[in-house]
Every structure is written in C-alpha cells, then in structure tokens.
Amino acid sequence: MIVIVGSGIAGLSAALAATGGLGPEADAVGHDAEVLLVSKGSFLESNTLHAQGGVAAALFHDDDPSLHAQDTLAAGDGLCDPTAVDVLTTAGVQRMNELLAEGVHFDRADDGSLLRGLEAAHSKPRVVHAGGDATGRVLEHDVAALVLANPRIHLLEYAFLTDLRISDGRVCGITVLLDVGAGHDGGKGNDSYTAGLIDRARRSPSHRIDIDAGSVILATGGSGQLYPYTTNPEIATGDGVAAAWRAGAQIADLEFYQFHPTALAVGEHFLISEAVRGEGAQLLDEQGVRFMPGVDRRAELAPRDVVARANFAVMQRQSGRPVRLDLSTVKVPDGKDDTLESFLRRRFPTIDAYTHSLGFHWESQTIPVTPAAHYSMGGICTDVYGRSSIPGLYAAGECARSGVHGANRLASNSLLEAMVFGHRAGISALRDGEALEGKHAPLDHTSDEAADGYAQRRPHDHWQVASPHAVKQRLTAIEIPDYGNTRSDDGGQSAIWERDRIQHEMWTHVGVLREQSGLQQAVSSLGVALTCADGCCRKQSTQEQAISDREAEHSYDENVRALENRNLLTIGYLSARAALERRESRGAHARTDFPDTDAEAVSRRYVLASATAAASTTDRTLPIPVFSSTTYTEASYAQSSHAQSSYIQSTQRHDRPGRVQGAENEGNGKTC
C-alpha cells in the first residue's frame, strides 16, 4: 500500500501516477498498486483549493521551457537546482497538456485558445488560469473527479497525521488521529479497507491508529499559520514537515518564506492577486504617492520579495498603517467591457465579490493592503524523483524542498511544481517498491537515466552520488534544547502555546525583515515552547490508555489544534534558527544587519541530532549526501515505469500538441 498524506494537487497527482494514469486509463496499467489518500479534513479542503492564480508553463508558440527555466533560476537568487528546474519546466508542459486533454476547465478566449497572463519576473506571458481568479478551486475539483473515478485509490478523510513510523531505518507507515464522528465518504463511499480503518479508530481509546505502508508520500502543504497575516487557509500548519523532522529527515531552507505583497489589511487578509498588478494596478502611500518606480525599475511587477519589503518599509514610515492599491490605472481590454467595474467583476470575480462584501468599491477607490505570509520555499529535502533522505519517504508540493524555488519562488510555479513532482513521487514510490520486491524490470540502457547508473542503483543510493550541478550544501545536526520540566503537570494542551502567541513571536522576530537580537529571542522562546509541546505529545503517544479519559474531554478539533500548534512551534523554531545562521540577505530572507548577499550560495540542511548516529552535538557539521544529477529529458523518464508509458501512449492517441496557441490576453496571476 502506498499512503499519500494530503489531497491538494500534489497528492492527487501522486495518487493518479501511482495507480497508472488519469481516469479510465488507470485500468490499462498492468499492476495492482493500491493507494490510500489521507486527508486532514474534508477531501477537497487544501491549499490548492484556495489558490487564486494560475499555472506557469511554456505552452505557447512564442515561449520555450528554457526561457521559463531562466526566469525561475533568476527568481531563485542562486539557490535553485538547475536539474530540478529543467524537470519542472520541461515536464510541466506535458503535465498541463494531459490535464487539458482530460478537460480541465482552463480559461479560453472566444475562439477556443487558452488565455494567458504576464506576471512579475516572467519574461513571457505564460500563466494560464481557470475561473478567472479561482484556478486552484477549478483544478482541485476537476482532478479530484479523476481520483474519485479510480477504483484503486482509497480515501480516508478527517485523519490527522501525528507521526511517521520508522522501522530498520525505513518508513513503514503512519500514525493518525481520526475524527470518528465526521463523514468519511468524500463522495466516494467507504470501501472495506477504509471502513476497517475507521472501525479500528472507533475502538481505540484515543482514536489514534497505525496504518502500515510500503511507501509514504507527504503532500501536506505549507505552514502559513505561523503568521497572523497570511493568505493560507487554517489547515496550513506544517504537519508533514514537522513529522518528517521528528522522523529524522533532512529539512532545508525554512528561512526563505515568501510574503505576498498585497493582502487586504482588513477582514481575513484576503489575497489580492498579483495579476491585479499585472493588469496595471499601482501601489501608493497614504499620501497618494506612487513609490515602487523609485524602488525597482520593474515597479509593481518586481519580484514579490522586493515589493513586499517596499510595502513593509512604507508601512513602518506610516506607523504601521497599510499602503493602498489603486486600480484606476487598470486598462480595460478593447472590445471586452465598457467600464472598469464590469471588467474587474469578470476578470477577478472572487476578489471583486469579497472586496465589495467588506464595503470597498475597488473600481473607484483605493484599497488597504499589507504583506502577508504566502509560501515556504523550504521543506523536506527531496531529489528530482521526490525521494527524501529516509528510504520509503517521499514529498511533493509546498512541504518539499525540491530545488526548483531556491531562495524565492517565481510567481505561479507552485501548482506546476505540485503537479510535476507529485506525479514523479507517485511513480517513484511505485517503482522503488517494486525494485525492493525484485519485480523491477531494467530500464532501457540507452536512456540518459540508465547511462547515469540509475537502473543499477537500489532506491536511495542517489544519496551517495555527487552532483556537478547541485548547489553547495551544508548539513547541521540540531538538538532540541532541554529546558527542564517546564510543561504542565498533567501534560495536557495547556502546556502548548496558543496560536496567537506563536504568530506574534514569528511576525515580530521572524517576519518580513529580520535582525540578530530578534532572531536570538525567537530561537530561545520558541525552543522553550517546543520542548514543552514535545513533552506533552510524547506522553500522549506513549500512554494512550492513561490519557484516554483526558483526551475524551476535548473534541477532535481541540486535540488537532494542540498537535498543529506543536508542529508550528517545530517549524517556527527551525525557521528562526536557520534565519539566525544565514548572515546575509538573499531572496525572501532579509536581514537588516546583513543587507548584502554572499558571493557563495549555500543551502543549509538540518537534521534532528538524536535521529542521526553520526551526530552527537548541536551544530556539528556532517558530511552531506548530495543528490544525483542526470541530464533530464521527459522522453527518458517516460521509460521509467509502466504508468508513465500509459501517459505517453494516451498523449499519442489524443495527438496532444507540444505547444498550445493562445491569445495574447494578459490573464490571471497569483499567487501560485
């Protein structure tokens, strides 16, 4: 059984790939792989669902994956892995063409051609969108329908990942806490396998159960709830990264957190898509003066970190009051609408409805905006096949550090990354499992991958192969400091910091701008809080019967909230520590006391010292295993599994083009 945790586009893509194809094509693959897709809440709730913007891909006649790669590398500020970027931009074209052939409802012009938009730091208009500013919602629903139609994918909802299970140095399953009172059908109905899991959870005193797995793929999204101002939904609490850290996986680049420049400064801090600025909106200070042309030659279309820091600096000069976004400069396309109001209603229906619900008429008045936590470039270290440093554990999407984003993600690359590397993780989990069971057929030795020795290596041997293209790495083992018995006597949730306290600490000291004294304070206070939280949760996991009555006093939501806060404290502590140790400003990481960028780009990885036999002290520098690097071609990867072959055959049957002709209409943006 392959277990996938997370039901956003990364998890959905992994599930489809592991079971052989899209929709009805799944049955054409000659294997009997079964997948359990685990969702923290309802099946459709995910970061993907809330993504306003589009998908960047070189689908058009005047574009090329190499140009997309150049833009991605430039945005990453020296920390992208060129091989991973090549995979992203090349395979992304095929993934998108497959979705288009399956009927995913991307926006089109009247003549049927794809609409596309230009976003910050892109050299070409290549961002396609769906539902105007609801790309994530459309993508999630359309791809979820393919998953629901696949009989080999089992669905378990309202199951919170508490920890990974490790045996003999390899992942052997997960432990989850179930909400036994919730509906668990996801529109698919409980089959005998998931019904058995739910029944076991009902009979467990704490409703926790272990689930065996040959492989585990984490697709759990980001950790935006670290901050009080965030575009992320409530579920974004870093659960997968924290669980992988506790299991001993390598984690990297958590200091690089992208703050979106423009979220509404009131209400739920609703994101105002970058595409709004792409259409011509301008940023003003409270005196009505435009300031971005004096900051960067690209003005409002400068990279997000540049715009976010500029907005934050202006707000500091204004005693914290927000900057304003002016849409009077948006140009209405010829032949589309007579008024700006009707154009905005059609072009950005979700944002338009929300701003009006708060009493703003953004077509005629400026709206207050602020930077908000948006996307984590760091996470679980993976290679280009989604493999982590722990055998049997894979990661994809925002919880993974795949190497494509570097220090600052290029706009609208996130949904593409989730699709590409979710797909590859699904195939790898299937193929590595078959190799361990002696079922793997050798690759074609004429392929680039075979020439690199991939076919002769056992899974995870890639950790011992040097890459001539990899960013320089440094691995540090970290001990969680022992602050003594500072937790409450009963080991209950009262010992774990509340969410608002975590968010205040992170926003104040590990936010848009950082400096040494604030980071030192954050490392100290978050370290104490993490020690307390870990003590509480370890006691609960090892004394189930003893705490069953106490847990029964709390609802599933309350128990999950405490576990989420522990995970946020884990990510917060690691982020603060990484930000303190990076004495430079690069990409999304800005130090006011170290404003310059170092000449040498180094990606710092961290591993829990107690999980590594070679590490005995905090901050010990260890020899670091480096990912293998291959000359990537989509054709060579196509030979790596039966599942991928079915995709290629399907592509040929549908005569899917390598490029899609599209109108030059500037379209949606975000945020993805």
C-alpha positions in Angstrom: 0.0 0.0 0.0 1.2 3.5 -0.9 -0.1 6.0 1.6 -0.3 9.7 0.4 -1.0 12.3 3.1 -2.6 15.4 1.6 -5.3 15.9 -1.0 -4.2 19.0 -2.8 -2.9 18.9 -6.4 0.4 17.3 -5.3 -1.3 14.5 -3.5 -3.9 14.0 -6.3 -1.2 13.9 -8.9 0.8 11.3 -6.9 -2.2 9.1 -6.5 -3.1 9.1 -10.2 0.5 8.5 -11.2 1.0 5.6 -8.7 -2.2 3.9 -10.0 -1.2 4.2 -13.6 -2.9 7.1 -15.3 -5.7 9.6 -15.5 -9.3 8.5 -15.2 -10.3 5.4 -17.2 -6.6 4.9 -18.3 -5.7 3.7 -14.8 -7.1 0.3 -15.7 -4.8 -0.1 -18.6 -1.7 -0.5 -16.4 -0.5 -4.0 -15.6 0.0 -3.7 -11.9 -2.2 -3.9 -8.8 -0.9 -0.9 -6.8 -3.3 0.4 -4.2 -3.2 3.9 -2.8 -4.6 5.3 0.4 -5.2 9.0 0.2 -5.3 10.6 3.6 -7.0 14.0 4.1 -6.7 16.1 7.2 -10.2 17.5 6.8 -12.7 17.0 4.0 -11.3 15.6 0.8 -11.4 18.8 -1.2 -10.0 21.1 1.5 -6.4 22.0 0.7 -4.1 24.9 -0.1 -4.7 24.2 -3.8 -8.4 24.9 -3.3 -7.6 28.5 -2.2 -5.1 29.3 -4.9 -6.4 32.3 -6.8 -3.9 32.5 -9.6 -2.7 30.4 -12.4 -0.1 27.8 -13.6 3.0 29.0 -15.4 4.0 26.7 -18.3 5.7 27.2 -21.7 2.6 26.1 -23.7 2.6 28.8 -26.3 4.3 29.2 -29.7 6.5 32.2 -28.7 7.7 30.5 -25.5 10.1 27.7 -24.5 10.8 25.7 -21.4 14.4 27.0 -21.4 13.1 30.6 -21.1 10.8 29.6 -18.3 13.8 27.9 -16.6 15.9 31.1 -17.0 13.2 33.1 -15.2 12.9 30.5 -12.5 16.6 30.5 -11.9 16.8 34.2 -11.8 14.0 34.4 -9.2 15.7 31.7 -7.0 18.7 34.0 -6.4 21.4 31.4 -6.7 19.8 28.5 -4.7 17.8 26.7 -7.4 18.9 23.3 -8.5 19.2 23.6 -12.3 18.4 20.0 -12.9 15.2 20.3 -10.9 14.3 23.5 -12.7 14.8 21.7 -16.0 12.5 18.9 -14.9 9.9 21.4 -13.8 9.7 23.5 -16.9 10.0 20.6 -19.4 7.7 18.0 -17.7 5.3 20.8 -16.8 4.4 21.2 -20.5 3.4 17.5 -20.7 1.5 17.6 -17.4 -0.5 20.6 -18.5 -1.3 19.1 -21.9 -2.6 15.9 -20.2 -4.9 18.0 -18.0 -6.1 20.0 -21.0 -6.8 16.7 -22.8 -8.7 15.5 -19.8 -11.0 18.5 -20.0 -9.8 20.6 -17.0 -11.5 23.9 -17.4 -8.8 26.4 -18.0 -10.0 29.8 -19.3 -10.2 30.3 -23.0 -10.9 33.1 -25.5 -14.0 33.1 -27.7 -12.0 31.3 -30.4 -11.1 28.5 -28.0 -7.5 29.4 -27.5 -6.1 29.5 -24.0 -6.0 32.8 -22.2 -2.6 33.7 -20.6 -1.2 36.4 -18.4 2.1 38.1 -17.6 3.3 38.1 -14.0 6.2 39.6 -12.1 9.6 38.3 -13.1 8.3 36.3 -16.1 9.8 37.3 -19.5 6.8 35.9 -21.4 3.0 35.9 -20.7 2.7 32.2 -19.9 0.4 32.0 -16.9 -2.9 30.2 -17.7 -5.8 30.3 -15.3 -9.2 28.9 -14.6 -12.4 30.6 -13.3 -10.7 34.0 -13.5 -9.1 34.2 -10.1 -10.2 30.7 -8.9 -7.6 28.4 -10.7 -6.9 26.3 -7.6 -10.6 25.6 -7.0 -11.2 24.6 -10.6 -8.1 22.5 -10.7 -8.8 20.8 -7.4 -12.4 19.9 -8.4 -11.6 18.7 -11.9 -8.6 16.5 -10.9 -10.4 15.2 -7.7 -13.1 13.9 -10.0 -10.5 11.8 -11.8 -9.3 10.4 -8.4 -12.8 9.6 -7.3 -13.3 7.6 -10.5 -10.2 5.5 -9.9 -11.1 2.2 -8.1 -7.5 1.7 -6.8 -7.5 4.9 -4.8 -9.0 4.6 -1.3 -9.9 7.8 0.6 -9.7 8.4 4.3 -10.9 11.9 5.5 -10.7 13.7 8.8 -7.5 11.9 9.7 -4.7 13.9 11.2 -1.1 12.8 10.7 0.5 12.7 14.1 3.8 10.9 13.2 5.6 8.7 10.7 6.5 5.2 11.7 10.1 4.1 11.2 11.5 0.5 11.3 15.0 -0.5 10.4 15.7 2.9 9.1 12.8 2.9 6.7 9.3 4.3 6.7 6.8 1.6 7.4 3.6 3.6 7.9 1.9 6.5 9.7 0.0 7.2 12.9 -3.2 9.2 12.5 -5.8 10.6 14.8 -9.3 10.2 13.4 -12.4 12.2 13.9 -14.7 9.2 14.2 -17.8 11.4 14.3 -17.3 13.0 10.9 -18.4 11.8 7.5 -15.7 9.8 5.7 -17.0 9.2 2.3 -15.6 12.1 0.3 -18.2 11.5 -2.3 -16.7 8.1 -2.9 -18.1 6.0 -0.2 -16.2 3.9 2.3 -14.8 0.7 0.8 -14.0 -2.2 3.0 -10.4 -1.0 3.6 -11.2 2.5 4.8 -14.2 1.2 6.7 -11.9 -1.1 8.6 -9.6 1.8 9.5 -12.5 3.9 10.8 -13.8 0.9 12.8 -10.3 0.5 14.4 -10.2 4.1 15.3 -13.6 4.0 16.9 -12.4 1.1 19.1 -9.1 2.9 20.0 -9.4 4.8 23.3 -7.7 7.9 21.8 -9.0 7.3 18.2 -5.4 7.0 17.1 -4.4 4.1 14.8 -1.3 2.9 13.0 -1.5 2.4 9.2 1.0 0.2 7.5 2.6 1.4 4.3 5.2 0.2 1.8 5.8 3.9 0.9 4.6 7.2 2.3 4.2 10.4 0.2 3.8 13.6 2.1 1.9 16.3 0.2 0.7 18.2 3.2 1.2 21.8 2.0 2.8 24.8 3.8 2.9 26.5 7.2 1.3 29.9 6.7 -0.5 29.8 10.0 2.9 30.7 11.6 1.9 34.3 10.9 -1.1 36.4 11.9 -1.2 37.9 8.3 -1.4 35.0 5.9 -3.1 34.1 2.6 -3.1 30.4 3.7 -6.1 28.5 5.0 -6.4 27.3 8.6 -5.1 23.8 7.6 -1.6 25.2 6.7 0.2 24.2 9.8 3.4 22.4 8.6 2.2 19.0 9.7 4.2 16.9 7.1 7.5 18.8 7.5 7.3 18.6 11.3 6.5 14.9 11.2 9.4 14.3 8.8 11.7 16.3 11.0 10.8 14.2 14.0 11.4 11.0 12.0 15.0 12.2 11.1 14.5 13.5 7.5 16.7 16.3 6.3 15.0 19.7 6.2 16.3 22.8 4.3 15.8 26.4 3.5 13.0 27.2 6.0 14.4 30.7 6.5 13.1 31.5 3.0 9.4 32.4 3.5 7.7 34.4 0.7 5.4 37.2 1.9 2.9 38.2 -0.7 3.0 41.9 -1.1 -0.8 42.5 -1.3 -3.3 41.0 1.1 -6.3 43.0 2.3 -5.3 44.7 5.5 -8.7 44.1 7.0 -11.0 41.1 7.4 -9.5 37.7 6.7 -6.5 39.2 4.9 -7.8 38.0 1.6 -5.2 37.8 -1.1 -5.2 40.4 -3.8 -3.7 38.5 -6.7 -0.5 39.6 -8.3 -2.5 39.6 -11.6 -4.2 42.7 -10.4 -0.9 44.5 -10.6 -0.2 42.6 -13.8 -3.3 44.3 -15.2 -1.9 47.7 -14.3 -2.8 48.5 -10.6 -0.4 50.7 -8.7 0.8 50.9 -5.1 0.5 54.2 -3.3 1.5 55.5 0.2 -1.1 57.1 2.4 -0.4 60.5 0.7 -1.4 59.0 -2.6 2.2 59.0 -4.0 3.3 56.0 -6.1 6.6 54.6 -4.6 7.6 51.4 -6.5 9.3 53.1 -9.5 11.8 54.5 -7.1 12.5 51.1 -5.6 12.9 48.9 -8.7 12.8 49.5 -12.5 10.1 46.9 -12.8 7.9 48.9 -10.4 4.8 46.9 -9.2 6.0 43.9 -11.3 9.3 43.5 -9.4 9.8 40.1 -7.7 7.5 39.6 -4.7 10.1 39.9 -2.0 11.1 43.3 -3.4 7.5 44.6 -3.4 6.7 43.1 0.0 9.7 44.7 1.6 8.9 48.0 0.0 5.4 47.9 1.2 6.6 46.9 4.7 9.1 49.8 4.7 6.4 52.3 3.7 4.1 51.0 6.4 6.9 51.4 9.0 7.2 55.1 8.0 3.4 55.4 8.3 3.4 54.0 11.9 2.1 50.6 10.6 -0.8 51.9 8.6 -1.3 50.0 5.3 -0.3 51.0 1.8 -3.0 51.5 -0.8 -3.7 49.7 -4.1 -5.1 51.9 -6.9 -7.0 50.2 -9.7 -7.9 53.3 -11.6 -4.8 52.7 -13.8 -6.0 49.3 -15.0 -6.6 49.4 -18.7 -9.8 47.7 -19.9 -9.1 45.5 -22.9 -10.5 46.7 -26.2 -13.8 45.0 -27.2 -14.4 43.4 -23.8 -16.1 45.8 -21.5 -17.2 49.4 -21.5 -16.4 50.0 -17.8 -13.6 49.2 -15.4 -16.2 47.9 -12.9 -17.6 45.2 -15.3 -14.1 44.2 -16.4 -13.0 43.7 -12.8 -16.1 41.7 -12.0 -15.5 39.4 -14.9 -11.7 39.2 -14.6 -11.5 38.8 -10.8 -14.9 37.5 -9.7 -13.8 36.2 -6.3 -11.7 39.2 -5.3 -14.4 41.5 -6.6 -17.1 39.8 -4.5 -15.0 39.8 -1.4 -13.9 43.4 -1.5 -17.5 44.5 -2.1 -18.7 42.4 0.8 -16.4 44.5 3.0 -17.8 47.7 1.6 -14.9 48.5 -0.7 -15.7 49.7 -4.3 -12.2 48.9 -5.6 -13.1 50.1 -9.1 -13.4 53.6 -7.8 -11.4 53.8 -4.5 -8.1 52.6 -3.3 -8.0 49.6 -1.0 -5.7 49.0 2.0 -3.1 46.2 1.5 -0.3 44.6 3.6 2.3 41.9 3.1 1.2 38.5 4.3 2.8 35.1 4.7 2.2 33.2 1.5 4.6 30.4 0.6 7.5 28.5 2.1 10.4 27.7 -0.2 11.9 25.3 2.3 10.8 21.9 3.5 11.7 18.2 3.3 14.8 17.7 1.1 14.0 15.7 -2.0 15.7 14.7 -5.2 14.0 15.1 -8.6 12.1 11.9 -8.0 10.5 13.1 -4.8 12.7 10.9 -2.6 13.6 12.2 0.9 16.7 11.2 2.9 14.6 8.4 4.6 14.0 5.3 2.5 10.4 4.9 1.7 9.5 8.5 2.4 8.7 10.9 -0.5 7.4 14.5 -0.5 5.9 16.9 -3.1 4.4 20.3 -3.3 4.9 23.0 -0.7 6.1 20.7 2.0 9.0 19.6 -0.1 12.3 21.4 -0.9 12.7 20.1 -4.4 15.2 22.6 -5.5 13.1 24.5 -8.0 12.3 27.6 -5.9 15.7 28.4 -4.4 15.5 31.5 -2.2 12.4 33.0 -3.8 9.7 31.3 -5.8 8.8 32.6 -9.3 5.1 33.5 -9.5 2.7 30.7 -10.5 5.3 28.0 -10.3 3.8 26.3 -7.2 0.8 24.5 -8.8 3.1 23.4 -11.6 5.7 22.1 -9.1 3.0 20.2 -7.2 1.7 18.5 -10.4 5.2 17.7 -11.8 6.8 16.4 -8.6 3.7 14.9 -7.2 3.5 12.8 -10.4 7.1 11.8 -10.2 6.9 10.9 -6.5 3.9 8.7 -7.2 5.8 6.8 -9.9 9.0 6.6 -7.8 7.1 5.2 -4.8 5.6 2.5 -7.0 8.8 1.7 -8.9 11.1 1.7 -5.8 8.6 -0.6 -4.1 8.7 -3.0 -7.0 12.5 -2.9 -7.0 12.7 -3.8 -3.4 10.4 -6.8 -4.1 12.5 -7.9 -7.0 9.8 -7.0 -9.6 11.5 -4.1 -11.2 12.3 -4.5 -14.9 15.6 -2.9 -16.1 15.4 0.4 -17.9 16.4 0.9 -21.5 20.2 1.2 -21.1 20.3 3.7 -24.0 18.4 6.3 -21.9 20.1 9.1 -20.2 19.0 7.8 -16.8 20.4 4.4 -17.4 23.7 5.9 -18.6 23.8 7.8 -15.3 23.6 4.4 -13.5 20.1 4.9 -12.1 18.9 1.5 -13.3 21.7 -0.3 -11.4 21.2 1.6 -8.1 18.9 0.5 -5.3 16.4 3.1 -4.0 18.1 5.9 -2.1 21.6 5.1 -3.4 21.3 8.5 -5.1 22.3 10.0 -1.7 25.9 8.8 -2.3 26.3 10.2 -5.8 27.8 13.6 -6.2 26.1 16.1 -8.5 28.2 18.5 -10.5 25.3 20.9 -10.8 24.0 20.9 -7.2 24.0 24.0 -5.0 26.7 23.8 -2.3 25.2 22.1 0.8 25.9 22.2 4.5 24.3 19.8 6.9 23.9 20.6 10.6 22.6 18.3 13.3 20.4 20.1 15.8 19.5 19.0 19.4 16.2 20.4 20.6 17.4 22.2 23.8 16.3 20.7 27.2 14.9 23.4 29.3 13.8 21.0 32.1 10.4 20.2 33.3 8.6 23.3 32.1 5.4 21.6 31.0 2.2 21.4 33.0 1.9 18.5 35.5 -0.8 16.8 33.5 1.0 17.0 30.2 -2.1 18.5 28.6 -2.8 21.0 25.9 -2.3 23.9 28.4 1.4 23.4 28.1 1.4 24.2 24.4 1.5 27.8 23.2 -1.7 29.1 21.7 -1.8 30.0 18.1 -1.8 33.8 18.5 1.3 33.7 20.7 3.2 31.7 18.1 2.1 34.1 15.4 3.1 37.2 17.3 6.5 35.8 18.0 7.1 34.9 14.4 5.7 38.1 12.9 7.7 40.3 15.3 11.0 38.5 15.1 11.0 36.2 12.0 8.9 38.2 9.7 9.5 40.3 6.5 12.6 41.9 8.0 14.9 40.1 10.5 17.9 41.0 12.7 20.1 39.2 15.2 18.7 40.2 18.5 15.1 39.5 17.5 16.1 36.1 16.0 18.0 35.2 19.1 15.0 35.9 21.2 12.8 33.9 18.9 15.2 30.9 19.0 15.2 31.0 22.8 11.5 31.4 23.3 10.4 29.0 20.6 12.9 26.5 21.8 11.4 26.5 25.3 7.9 26.3 23.9 8.8 23.4 21.6 10.4 21.5 24.5 7.1 21.8 26.4 5.0 20.8 23.4 7.2 17.8 22.6 7.0 16.6 26.2 3.2 16.8 26.1 2.8 15.0 22.8 5.3 12.3 23.6 3.5 11.5 26.8 0.2 11.3 25.0 1.5 9.0 22.3 3.2 6.6 24.8 0.5 6.5 27.4 -2.7 6.1 25.3 -4.9 4.3 27.8 -3.8 6.6 30.7 -4.7 9.7 28.8 -7.9 8.4 27.1 -10.2 10.0 29.6 -8.4 13.3 29.4 -8.4 13.3 25.6 -12.1 12.5 25.7 -12.7 15.8 27.5 -11.5 17.5 24.3 -13.1 17.4 20.9 -11.2 16.2 17.8 -10.8 19.8 16.7 -9.2 20.8 20.1 -6.9 17.8 20.0 -5.8 18.6 16.5 -5.4 22.3 17.4 -2.9 21.3 20.1 -1.0 19.0 17.7 -1.0 21.6 15.0 0.5 24.2 17.4 3.2 21.7 18.2 4.0 21.4 14.5 4.0 25.2 14.1 6.4 25.5 17.0 8.7 23.0 15.4 8.7 24.8 12.0 9.0 28.2 13.8 12.0 27.1 15.8 13.8 25.7 12.8 12.9 28.7 10.7 14.2 31.1 13.4 17.4 29.1 13.8 18.0 29.0 10.1 17.4 32.7 9.7 19.8 33.4 12.5 22.5 31.3 11.0 22.1 32.8 7.5 24.1 36.0 7.8 23.2 37.6 4.5 20.1 38.8 2.7 19.0 36.6 -0.2 15.7 36.1 -2.0 12.9 36.1 0.5 15.2 36.2 3.5 16.1 39.8 4.5 18.5 40.7 7.4 18.7 44.4 8.2 22.0 43.8 9.9 23.4 41.8 7.0 21.8 43.5 3.9 24.3 42.2 1.3 24.2 38.8 -0.5 27.2 36.5 0.0 29.2 35.7 -3.1 28.8 31.9 -2.5 25.3 30.4 -2.5 24.9 27.7 0.2 21.7 25.8 1.0 21.7 24.8 4.7 20.1 21.5 5.7 19.2 20.4 9.2 18.6 17.1 10.8 17.5 16.1 14.3 20.6 15.0 16.1 19.0 12.2 18.0 17.9 10.7 14.7 21.4 10.6 13.3 24.0 8.2 14.7 26.8 10.3 13.3 25.7 13.4 15.2 26.4 13.8 18.9 26.5 17.5 19.5 24.5 20.5 18.4 25.8 22.3 15.3 28.2 19.5 14.3 28.9 19.8 10.6 28.4 16.5 9.0 29.5 15.1 5.6 26.4 15.7 3.5 25.0 13.3 1.0 24.3 15.0 -2.3 21.6 14.2 -4.8 22.5 12.7 -8.1 22.1 14.8 -11.2 21.1 13.5 -14.6 20.7 15.1 -17.9 17.0 15.2 -17.9 14.7 14.5 -20.8 11.0 13.8 -20.5 11.4 11.0 -23.0 14.0 9.2 -20.9 11.8 9.5 -17.8 8.9 8.1 -19.7 10.7 4.7 -19.8 10.9 4.6 -16.0 7.6 2.9 -15.4 4.5 1.3 -16.9 2.5 4.1 -15.5 4.4 6.8 -17.4 4.3 4.7 -20.6 0.5 4.7 -20.4 0.6 8.5 -20.2 2.8 8.7 -23.3 0.5 6.3 -25.2 -2.5 8.3 -24.2 -0.8 11.5 -25.4 -0.2 10.0 -28.8 -3.8 8.7 -29.0 -5.1 12.2 -28.3 -2.5 13.9 -30.6 -1.7 16.3 -27.9 0.4 19.2 -29.2 3.7 20.2 -27.5 2.6 23.8 -27.7 -0.8 25.4 -27.4 -1.7 28.5 -29.5 -3.1 31.2 -27.3 -4.4 34.7 -27.3 -2.1 37.5 -26.0 -4.6 38.5 -23.4 -2.9 39.1 -20.0 -4.6 36.8 -17.6 -4.7 35.6 -14.1 -1.8 35.7 -11.8 -1.2 34.8 -8.3 -0.2 33.5 -6.2 0.6 30.0 -7.1 
